[in-house]
Structure formats: structure tokens, C-alpha cells
Amino acid sequence: MLTLREKYYDFDQISSKVFKCRRDDQFFTMKIVSILNEENQANNGVPYWIIREISILKELDHINIVRLIDVMTDGPDLFLVFEYLDNEFQADFLKNPKMFMYPQMKKEFLYQILNTVAYLHARKILLRDLRPENILVNVRTQVLKIALFGAARTFEAPLEAYSSSVGCLSYRSPEVLFQFGCEKYSTPNDVWAVGCIFGEMLLHRPLFSGPSDVELLDEIFTLLGTPTEETWPGVTSICGTCALMGPPQQPKDLAKEFPMLNPDGLDLLSKMLCLCPNYRISAEDAVKHPYFKGV
Amino acid sequence: MDSKTEFPIPSDKERQAINNYLQIEREFMATKGFYKAERNLLHRKHAVATIAKLSQGQVVDAYVAYLAMNYFDRYASSTNPFAMRSNQFDLQQFLFEKDLNYQPTRLAAMELSILSGLNWRMLPITPFYFLDHYYPTFSEIGGFKRRSINEIIVQSQGVHQFTEFKPSHIAISAFLAATFVGYPSEFNAIQKSLDKPGKLEGCWRQLVHLCHRSAIEICSASGTVISATKIRTKLPIQSEEAAAEEASEIQTRKSEVQKYSTTKFIQFTVLDTEEEENVAPLIRRRRRERVEATEEGAEPEAETEATKQQGLDQGKAVTVGDSSEQKDAEAETKVNPKEHDKGIGEIEEICEEHVEAESELRLRKAKGKAKVGEEVLEKGKATIISEIVPAEEAAPKTLMNFDLRWSTSVPEYVEDSEQVEDTACFGVRCPGTILGSGDDSPLKSCTCCQCTIL
């Protein structure tokens, strides 16, 4: 078997433990993970999160998911080799509106994201940390790819209580924010994140950006209205303290908040950002929404 | 309680996923025919016994043991050269150790070897992936609690005969066996509605036996217990076999009563040599019947061999118990006094597969403890059940909270004459033969590591 350095060359550092490298005429991204150092020895084995990430990526075969090409070990380190994409959705698109060369492009990107989420959910895999920073783009082919599955996990039997503090705050669903410290959530959380990304593509700023759970919930309720037993059955039993609810607010008119969006788009956005997780549209149903007619 | 929440109807994309699973599920099985070799079979039994013992007294999550056994089957039958080379290196280390304590560094190295040997594919396609797909057919007759089906599948992982069946076949056969046990009057109609039902017969019949041996409780979707634990359901074509099995159990029960003076619930009994002799004629007759029954099979040779092996297994371990003393599934497993006595004098032997399986399970236990800690912390913060999932699914471990009924008997394969004659056996114990000494005769001593095999 070829060693690491015989197989790949022309290393160029991207960040502290991520490199761009080459083999023949192809470029790859190499991520270095230390697994058998002093700290990990105390944990009694290979870290569970790396086993989880690699295991999930190994079973995925989808054009919109970054492919894991190779896994190599060299002493105490593990080297993950991914396909290389040179553009980031967050930095190159959301912060640079001109990159969206035509209006249809946003719709196509949204479709790709939802199609991927639907694919993952069908395989009982939750993303849990879906946000623009984890999305890469191939500008030439206009193919978008989701990367970084460190927080992903399966929800096939047996399901377990999930660990807390996972995922960027801005893309967390209200049911997750409500239950800080008791995080049992499922597929609707990923769909909510897609809804936030959709809104961000339209406004070119994060839809919600509060620095804490309370402030974030306030922003959500300012836009979508304070949930009631009518709009979210069971919400009062979920919300342990009334303080998180704040004073009752009426939902704003999404049509005025997103004037560039047609009625179908508004309908889809409102369904993805539905406060009640049980009523929120599923990724699979979202892919079939009339908004995507012609994509 | 809506029974459909336990078996949600698959969506279009989920059906696509299931079709994909059907195409690749063989990649997550032991190599075909691997366990026809006696040596490999003994290793598996050793692994089953080790995992079963290490699972006792732990937080009940039977899926951990299920996965550990899946990893064992795939790794043991792997021909990955990297893994083989790594095995040889570790083997020398193990030969100098007689206990089960490992340094964390070495544990991690072994784990890494297993991960690489399995190509990091630690999410195997299991029968659980197919249950939602097959369930609608069975919901019409009254349905089942998912926990009942889960248990049939997990318990089957402890029996080597099922390693030859694809996960999808085990999934539907688990439903068929549950139907046979719980809805006997509906069985024929259900079976006829299936595509190529004959192909599954070998699997579901053995699962029916497993349900009886392991006293698996079958519950309908509404929660009613529908398995008749007191009445032995006789298989239509093999009623004589059922009677023979029952006679064997009665005999064993009498023996137990005599020895311990009071009736106890015993999950596994290893027959004494004396009793085994008495049972031998029944086993031989049983074998003959099975050979005849499988002559028409598509793979008569394979079936015959599997059938013979099953006869041997049934002779070795028989589940007995007074139904009035059946324990709740959550109760801890009782230690069989005989088994315990035997265990004291037992010499634990380390073989490569045993160590691998043990390492994997130990790691899982460590993780399990960490998660238990997490749960305790979480309970301190909030006990609200999320609106996202129904209450039944909020505690999914309740669907896996049954005891393992796997055999805890470690095979005595050192004394087996076949074992001694097998050259490969020395390959496990003596690095000299790995290096290719070319000496085919049994070695009485080896200069390179001072080991002696009698």
C-alpha cells in the first residue's frame, strides 16, 4: 500500500489541520485528525465522533454530498481525504450577491439542499449542524455539496438522547432552543435550518442572529409570532418557563419581509419555518413543492 | 396508542433507500460459507459467549451486542491483507498474555485495526432497516409491537445458522415467525401472499424454534401478549421433531429438579455427558429427518450441513423453564448454578477473534457509561418530553430493553480431535507456522515462543 506522501503531494495548507493536495491531475482536501494521543488514550479508544463521521460518509453516495475518498493512518494520526471544491457557499455566495448570476440559481441551490436532506432523512441520518459554512460549491458545474458530518448521526434503532450544544445557534429550531439541556429532536430541525438558509439567500443576512437562546427566540417570534396552543399544540408544556415566550407578538406579513419572493416561494418558506415541528413540512414533501416546478 | 408510529409507512425516498439496501446488504454479512469450517464456527461461539457474559448486568441495550457480533462476523471473515498483517503483529503480543486486561493504547490500536479491516463501514445494513417496509402486510392481521420483532432479530444474532441469511430475509422471517406463534390461524394466508415464500422457509422455521427456546414474548400492536408460552405449537410437517424436543426438555427438567430440589427458571442448560448419551439417538433421528426434508432444496449440500450443525447445537444447549416462573424482560438474568460452577474451573483462552470482539464490546461499554452519565445530567436539567416524537419513541431504548439469551458456553475446542488435526489451529497459537515452517504434523513444542500444545 502506498504511503501517504507517496500517494498525495503538493500540500497547501487551508487551515490548521486542513490541506489541499494533489494526486495526478486531481485536487483533494485532506483533513488531519489526531486519534491516539495522550488525551484520547484516557478516553479508551478511537473517538466516537470520528467513527461516526467516517461511517456515515462511507455509506452516502449522493452528488450533493462531499465524497470521502480515502482514510489513511500514519502513527497517531488519521488522514481523511475528500474531494476538493474551491468555493464556499457562505463566503463566496451569501456575502457576495453578485455570484448569484440569475434568480433561478437560488431556487436550484435550495432544491439541491432539500434533495440532499431528504436523501439523508430517508436513510435515518440527521445533519443537526446544517449551516452555510458547511456547504461548498463547484461554481463551474453549479453543484452545491454539503460537507462536515461531525454532528451527523443516525436515528435508526436504538435512538438515544442526543448530546447538547450541537450546531450554530442561528440555524437552530425553536423546539431545540426551548429545550436547552434536554435536546431530543429529529428531522424537523434540519428542515428549519434549510428554511433559515433560504431566507438568508433572499436577504443576504442571517434570518436570526441573536447571541443567546433567549434573544434568538425573541427574533423568531418577532417575525413569526409568539406560538400559542392553537399554532403549536403542546407548546406550553414544552416551554418550561413563560420567560422564554416573552410578550405575545403577532406574526409579520412574510410577503412584505420578502418582496422578491413569489407566492409559491412564500408558501414554502412559511412551511419550512413553521413553529410547530409536527406541522413543519418534511424535506421530501418540500422537494415536491410547486415552487420547484421546472427545476 | 397509534401502532403505526412504531412502524411508519416508508415514504418514496425511504423506499429508494430500501431498494439500495437490498442491493448492498450482502456487504455487511460474513463471507458466504465462512462458518462451515469448524474452527471458524468455534471462534464465533466463543465470541457469542464472551459478548453474552460481558453484557450481563449492563444497562439493557441489546443493540450494542447485536452490532458487536456483526462486526465480529465481518472482521473474522475478512480477507483484507492489512487486517491480516495487523493480526499477526497483535497475535504475538497476545500469546504472552493470559488475562483480559489491556492498555488503553493497545485497545485503541486494536480498535483501529478493526476499523480499518472493516473499511470504516460501521453502519451495517441490519434487518431493522427493512421492518417498516414489510410491516403493512402484517398490520392487517393485528400487527406487532416493535419490541417483539426487535428481540427476535437480536436473539438470532447469537445463533450461527442465521449468518447465512440476508438481513432482509431475516426481517421478513421475523415477522413470519411472530405470525406463526401469535396468529397461527392467519399464517397460511400470509405466507401464500408472499413472493417466493419457499425461499424463506428455512429461516422462519428456525426463528420459530428460537422464539420458543428463548421464551420471546410476542405482543400484538395493541399490546396484548399473543405468544402461547405454555402450549408448544407444533410445526405441521415436523411434529415428531417437536415431540422429541419436548421430551428432551422434560428429561433435562427432571434432572435439574433432582439436583437442586426446587424448580428454578433456567435459561440455558448444558447437558452432562451422561445425559447427552441418552439424547444422542434423538439427535441422530432429527438429523436424518432434516436431511430428507432438505433434499429438494436449492442448495442441498449447504442445507444438510447447516441442519446437522443445528442438531449438534440443540443437543448441547436446551432452554427449559416453568412458564409460571418466567421473569419480566427487564429483570436481570439469573446465573445458572451449574454454569457458574463450571465457569470457576474454566481456563480462559485468548484467540484473535475473541480478543477483537472483547475489545469492541469493552469500548462500547465505556461509551455506554458515558452516555448514562449524560442522561443523568439531562434528567437534572429537564424531564420534558419533546413534542417532536410520540411518548413511545421518546424512550426508544425501551424497544431494545430485553435480556440477551445467547449461549454463554465457551466451546472446549482445544480437546476436540478435529481441532488438533487442523493445521490452521497451530497458526493461531504458534507464530512459527505463520512464518511458514512447512511442518504439517502437530507440534509438541516450538523454540520460538516456548509454547506447548498437547
Boltz contact constraints between the chains, C-beta under 6 A:
constraints:
  - contact:
      token1: [A, 36]
      token2: [B, 108]
      max_distance: 6.0
  - contact:
      token1: [A, 41]
      token2: [B, 104]
      max_distance: 6.0
  - contact:
      token1: [A, 41]
      token2: [B, 105]
      max_distance: 6.0
  - contact:
      token1: [A, 44]
      token2: [B, 104]
      max_distance: 6.0
  - contact:
      token1: [A, 44]
      token2: [B, 366]
      max_distance: 6.0
  - contact:
      token1: [A, 45]
      token2: [B, 107]
      max_distance: 6.0
  - contact:
      token1: [A, 45]
      token2: [B, 108]
      max_distance: 6.0
  - contact:
      token1: [A, 45]
      token2: [B, 111]
      max_distance: 6.0
  - contact:
      token1: [A, 45]
      token2: [B, 363]
      max_distance: 6.0
  - contact:
      token1: [A, 46]
      token2: [B, 108]
      max_distance: 6.0
  - contact:
      token1: [A, 46]
      token2: [B, 111]
      max_distance: 6.0
  - contact:
      token1: [A, 46]
      token2: [B, 112]
      max_distance: 6.0
  - contact:
      token1: [A, 48]
      token2: [B, 367]
      max_distance: 6.0
  - contact:
      token1: [A, 51]
      token2: [B, 122]
      max_distance: 6.0
  - contact:
      token1: [A, 54]
      token2: [B, 120]
      max_distance: 6.0
  - contact:
      token1: [A, 55]
      token2: [B, 122]
      max_distance: 6.0
  - contact:
      token1: [A, 55]
      token2: [B, 123]
      max_distance: 6.0
  - contact:
      token1: [A, 58]
      token2: [B, 120]
      max_distance: 6.0
  - contact:
      token1: [A, 58]
      token2: [B, 121]
      max_distance: 6.0
  - contact:
      token1: [A, 59]
      token2: [B, 123]
      max_distance: 6.0
  - contact:
      token1: [A, 71]
      token2: [B, 120]
      max_distance: 6.0
  - contact:
      token1: [A, 118]
      token2: [B, 13]
      max_distance: 6.0
  - contact:
      token1: [A, 122]
      token2: [B, 13]
      max_distance: 6.0
  - contact:
      token1: [A, 122]
      token2: [B, 14]
      max_distance: 6.0
  - contact:
      token1: [A, 122]
      token2: [B, 17]
      max_distance: 6.0
  - contact:
      token1: [A, 123]
      token2: [B, 17]
      max_distance: 6.0
  - contact:
      token1: [A, 157]
      token2: [B, 128]
      max_distance: 6.0
  - contact:
      token1: [A, 158]
      token2: [B, 61]
      max_distance: 6.0
  - contact:
      token1: [A, 158]
      token2: [B, 63]
      max_distance: 6.0
  - contact:
      token1: [A, 158]
      token2: [B, 396]
      max_distance: 6.0
  - contact:
      token1: [A, 158]
      token2: [B, 397]
      max_distance: 6.0
  - contact:
      token1: [A, 158]
      token2: [B, 400]
      max_distance: 6.0
  - contact:
      token1: [A, 159]
      token2: [B, 396]
      max_distance: 6.0
  - contact:
      token1: [A, 161]
      token2: [B, 375]
      max_distance: 6.0
  - contact:
      token1: [A, 161]
      token2: [B, 378]
      max_distance: 6.0
  - contact:
      token1: [A, 181]
      token2: [B, 381]
      max_distance: 6.0
  - contact:
      token1: [A, 181]
      token2: [B, 382]
      max_distance: 6.0
  - contact:
      token1: [A, 182]
      token2: [B, 378]
      max_distance: 6.0
  - contact:
      token1: [A, 182]
      token2: [B, 381]
      max_distance: 6.0
  - contact:
      token1: [A, 182]
      token2: [B, 382]
      max_distance: 6.0
  - contact:
      token1: [A, 184]
      token2: [B, 386]
      max_distance: 6.0
  - contact:
      token1: [A, 185]
      token2: [B, 388]
      max_distance: 6.0
  - contact:
      token1: [A, 186]
      token2: [B, 388]
      max_distance: 6.0
  - contact:
      token1: [A, 234]
      token2: [B, 387]
      max_distance: 6.0
  - contact:
      token1: [A, 238]
      token2: [B, 387]
      max_distance: 6.0
  - contact:
      token1: [A, 277]
      token2: [B, 388]
      max_distance: 6.0
  - contact:
      token1: [A, 284]
      token2: [B, 11]
      max_distance: 6.0
  - contact:
      token1: [A, 284]
      token2: [B, 13]
      max_distance: 6.0
